[in-house]
């Protein structure tokens, strides 16, 4: 493996397209980035395509990926298949695979396992989410905690924490 390097244009202008294959890079900035069996710490682009690749953080308008590993993703649209993602913040999310957390306006997942889902709309088949907070849900969803249970758990946790603080103040009050 080589040391991570900086990929950028020689001038102050951003390159139009950067194609990465079989390399490790530090930071990539371009209008379009295509990655095939490549690793990048940070990717900033209008469009990003990943195929059997990994990225620490992606900031983009549109992201498509197949068998990708992504730490964090911030995009307008994200379309990911058979991927592992730490966190996704996008307006439109279409994903398959494993996701730590997803937040968006419209989330469509099929065959996905998600830790936390927060969205205005959630659609899909075979959605498994530990915690689901959504305005509208369509499809077969299996959750450990849904919106109502999350609110109830928050209220109970707040009451319990308040009682512990109150008892602690009374018990350890200085005279």
VMD Tcl script that draws the C-alpha trace (Angstrom):
set ca {
  {0.00 0.00 0.00}
  {1.19 3.44 -0.75}
  {0.91 6.50 1.47}
  {-2.28 8.53 1.02}
  {-1.71 11.36 -1.40}
  {-3.55 14.51 -2.36}
  {-5.32 14.42 -5.73}
  {-5.94 17.89 -7.16}
  {-5.40 19.98 -10.22}
  {-2.13 21.74 -10.90}
  {-3.96 25.04 -11.19}
  {-6.65 26.54 -8.98}
  {-9.37 24.96 -11.12}
  {-11.12 21.78 -10.06}
  {-10.63 18.89 -12.51}
  {-13.72 17.75 -14.39}
  {-13.25 13.99 -13.95}
  {-10.96 11.97 -11.71}
  {-10.77 8.21 -12.27}
  {-9.20 6.18 -9.48}
  {-8.38 2.48 -9.79}
  {-6.31 0.33 -7.45}
  {-4.98 3.32 -5.44}
  {-5.14 4.86 -1.96}
  {-5.57 8.64 -1.85}
  {-6.02 11.23 0.85}
  {-8.38 13.79 -0.62}
  {-10.11 14.01 -3.99}
  {-11.96 17.05 -5.35}
  {-13.49 17.12 -8.82}
  {-16.75 17.58 -10.66}
  {-16.97 13.80 -11.09}
  {-15.06 11.08 -9.24}
  {-15.10 7.43 -10.33}
  {-13.53 4.90 -8.01}
  {-12.86 1.23 -8.76}
  {-11.10 -0.84 -6.11}
  {-9.75 2.38 -4.62}
  {-9.67 4.02 -1.19}
  {-10.04 7.71 -0.38}
  {-10.12 9.57 2.91}
  {-12.29 12.45 1.63}
  {-14.18 12.87 -1.64}
  {-15.80 16.18 -2.66}
  {-17.59 16.21 -6.01}
  {-20.84 16.81 -7.83}
  {-21.08 13.13 -8.86}
  {-19.37 10.15 -7.23}
  {-19.37 6.55 -8.46}
  {-17.92 3.80 -6.30}
  {-17.38 0.18 -7.29}
  {-15.75 -2.12 -4.73}
  {-14.23 0.95 -3.09}
  {-14.01 2.68 0.28}
  {-14.21 6.30 1.38}
  {-14.00 7.93 4.80}
  {-16.25 10.90 3.99}
  {-18.11 11.91 0.84}
  {-19.64 15.33 0.11}
  {-21.52 15.23 -3.20}
  {-24.72 15.99 -5.07}
  {-25.19 12.44 -6.41}
  {-23.57 9.25 -5.16}
  {-23.93 5.79 -6.64}
  {-22.15 2.80 -5.23}
  {-21.92 -0.96 -5.55}
  {-20.18 -2.98 -2.83}
  {-18.81 0.18 -1.20}
  {-17.70 0.93 2.34}
  {-18.34 4.55 3.37}
  {-17.79 6.14 6.77}
  {-20.00 9.20 6.25}
  {-22.02 10.47 3.33}
  {-23.60 13.89 2.78}
  {-25.45 14.17 -0.54}
  {-28.62 15.24 -2.34}
  {-29.17 11.74 -3.75}
  {-27.54 8.48 -2.69}
  {-28.08 5.16 -4.49}
  {-26.11 2.37 -2.84}
  {-26.29 -1.41 -3.34}
  {-24.70 -4.13 -1.21}
  {-22.78 -1.51 0.75}
  {-21.77 -0.77 4.33}
  {-22.24 2.85 5.41}
  {-21.65 4.47 8.80}
  {-24.01 7.39 8.29}
  {-26.03 8.91 5.44}
  {-27.53 12.40 5.28}
  {-29.30 12.85 1.95}
  {-32.54 14.19 0.57}
  {-33.21 10.98 -1.38}
  {-31.71 7.69 -0.21}
  {-32.02 4.36 -2.04}
  {-29.96 1.73 -0.28}
  {-29.28 -1.97 0.20}
  {-26.85 -3.29 2.76}
  {-25.87 -2.24 6.26}
  {-26.23 1.35 7.47}
  {-25.44 2.73 10.92}
  {-27.79 5.70 10.55}
  {-29.75 7.29 7.74}
  {-31.47 10.66 7.66}
  {-33.36 12.04 4.68}
  {-36.63 13.26 3.23}
  {-37.35 10.13 1.19}
  {-35.66 6.86 2.13}
  {-36.16 3.72 0.03}
  {-34.47 0.58 1.27}
  {-34.74 -3.03 0.23}
  {-33.01 -5.78 2.12}
  {-31.27 -3.28 4.40}
  {-30.32 -3.43 8.05}
  {-30.21 0.03 9.63}
  {-29.40 1.19 13.15}
  {-31.33 4.49 13.12}
  {-33.71 5.69 10.42}
  {-35.08 9.25 10.55}
  {-37.02 10.38 7.50}
  {-40.15 12.08 6.30}
  {-40.98 9.02 4.13}
  {-39.68 5.45 4.33}
  {-40.46 2.88 1.64}
  {-39.21 -0.58 0.88}
  {-39.30 -4.28 1.43}
  {-37.62 -6.19 4.23}
  {-36.45 -3.13 6.15}
  {-34.82 -3.92 9.46}
  {-34.23 -0.87 11.62}
  {-33.31 -0.74 15.29}
  {-34.96 2.67 15.69}
  {-37.37 4.14 13.14}
  {-38.68 7.72 13.27}
  {-40.71 8.57 10.19}
  {-43.75 10.55 9.15}
  {-44.94 7.92 6.66}
  {-43.91 4.29 6.24}
  {-44.77 2.00 3.31}
  {-43.67 -1.63 3.18}
  {-42.58 -4.42 5.46}
  {-40.61 -2.89 8.31}
  {-39.21 -4.70 11.34}
  {-38.16 -2.36 14.15}
  {-37.04 -2.77 17.70}
  {-38.20 0.76 18.56}
  {-40.70 2.74 16.46}
  {-41.63 6.44 16.72}
  {-44.07 6.02 19.61}
  {-41.71 3.77 21.58}
  {-38.78 6.17 20.99}
  {-40.82 9.07 22.43}
  {-41.90 6.96 25.39}
  {-38.32 5.79 26.03}
  {-37.12 9.42 25.91}
  {-39.77 10.51 28.42}
  {-39.00 7.65 30.80}
  {-35.24 8.27 30.53}
  {-35.75 11.98 31.22}
  {-37.95 11.32 34.25}
  {-35.52 8.72 35.60}
  {-32.52 11.05 35.13}
  {-34.39 13.91 36.81}
  {-35.28 11.74 39.81}
  {-31.67 10.59 40.21}
  {-30.42 14.19 40.12}
  {-33.07 15.27 42.63}
  {-32.26 12.43 45.05}
  {-28.54 13.16 44.65}
  {-29.01 16.83 45.49}
  {-31.08 15.99 48.56}
  {-28.69 13.27 49.77}
  {-25.49 15.26 49.28}
  {-26.75 18.71 50.24}
  {-24.21 20.72 52.21}
  {-25.46 22.48 55.28}
}
mol new
graphics top color blue
foreach p $ca { graphics top sphere $p radius 0.5 }
foreach p [lrange $ca 0 end-1] q [lrange $ca 1 end] { graphics top cylinder $p $q radius 0.2 }
display resetview
